[in-house]
Amino acid sequence: MPRILISTDEPNFTLGLVEGYRAAGCEVVTGAANFRLCAARYDIVHHQWPEEFSRWQAPSPAEIERVKQQLEWWKQRAVNIFTVNNLYPHELDRDPACHELYSSFYRHCQVITHYSNASREMVLAEYPAAREVRHVVHHPANYEVTLASQKSRGSRRAEMGVANDEFVILMLGSLRSWDELQLIQRAYDLVTVPNKRLLMAGKLKLRESRSRTRIKQIAWHWWLKRRRAIVDTRYVPESEVSQFIDSCDLTIVPRLSGISSGIVNLAMTFGRAVIAPRHGAYPEYFAGTRNLLYETGNAESLAAALDQAASLDLDDIGSENAHIASKWTWKRMCEVCLAAAANVGESSTSFKEQHVRL
């Protein structure tokens, strides 16, 4: 039975990976501390978020050096797999220290896996250290574990104070920049649907001074209040996510950069239509679906997509999405990872042969 260490303490998304490996017949252990200890024996060490080893912040030189030493230790004793979730950590785009931290993983891992071809292409363009490593593209991830944990399913509009005939637009997750916030504001105000309603489940996270952040939070609060938006800024347990998704007509993704967002995977798993920006992996995820794309950062384009969506059969699109996401199983993904790990050490004679899609 293969022994797997998943080197993270993240408690939600990681559960899918754990269950996938277990379903594939593996013994699974998780924990960033187990990676740092450099003590036990595992066949595979599967990495997710390098920034976790620098407290989810830009790393110091000492932290980078320590991670390099730990990666080197594990590379001598196990197959190291790095699954790409982000091109850079959130809110730290193009940060030189983060680039070096991520490069350390690309140098020391024998297999790099991606949820899309776009992810592979973006990583190869941004990180020279990744160009001599075996890359594997598998399907996206779904949220089947989250779906199974729901306490109840079905619309909660009545208790939220939302009428059944209102066109409910859900923004789920944190807003990470003032530009994302302004995109939502401008687009929402441009939407012509008369019965529109905004549902916000998440916080505003800005890497600015406390005073500037406070001023922007107040302005954001008053804008939401004037639009009668329904806002929940608390941490939402995985078992309660459905109350928001089941109560909306569709979900929007306001990201301005990066590879993709888990909002798409979550919404599709729960059977909701999605509108996402036209960059990164989103066009690839939406291929063969009726979900809509808008031009990244363009409020007029997002508003036009929302107006168009109001005339579509969104329930039918959501059902199609749920069917597609049901095929994005963690078990199959883990089987791809196990097959790639089993092939580590095979010789290859060209750069192209090291980048394999299974």
Secondary structure, DSSP 8 states (H G I E B T S, - for coil): --EEEE-----STHHHHHHHHHHTT-EEEE-HHHHHHT-S--SEEEE--GGGGGTTS---HHHHHHHHHHHHHHHTTSEEEEE---SS-TT-TT-HHHHHHHHHHHHH-SEEEESSHHHHHHHHHH-GGGGGSEEEE------HHHHHT-S--S--HHHHT--TTSEEEEEES-B-SHHHHHHHHHHHHH---TTEEEEEES-B---S-HHHHHHHHHHHHHHHHHTT-EEE-S---GGGTHHHHTT-SEEE----SSS--HHHHHHHHTT-EEEEESSTTHHHHHTTS--EEE-TT-HHHHHHHHHHHTTS-HHHHHHHHHHHHHTS-HHHHHHHHHHHHHTTT---SSTGGGEEE-
